[in-house]
Amino acid sequence: MSPIPKTEILAFEGRFDIHSLMHFRSWQPSATMPHIILDLSRVNFVDSAALSWMVRLSKQASMLNGSFQICGLQQPVHIILELTRLDRVFVVTTTIDEALAKIAP
């Protein structure tokens, strides 16, 4: 599948926490890239700072008529999203290709 324009794919690895967010804290979607796919397939832990950042990105993407999706959740991360009920807020897919297919061209 070829990449869909206006989509930014961000991938994290290991612990997704305040330390791994240091370079991304001020990053935000833009009108030219309003769709965000967060690949967490290599993440085994998410802390409250990362959850807060994801909520913020989701809201910003929505304000730009974009979308925010998470893909590739490992079981520990999926449990954290379930406990915080964010699995009901975010669109969660299994793969990047599945997430890309949900974005209308």
Buried (B, 14 or more C-beta within 10 A) or exposed (E): EEEBEBBBBEBBEEBBBBEBBEEEEEEEBEEEBBBBBBBBBEBEBBBEBBBEBBBEBBEBBEEBEBBBBBBBBBEEBBEBBEEBEBBEEBBBBEEBEBBBEBBEE
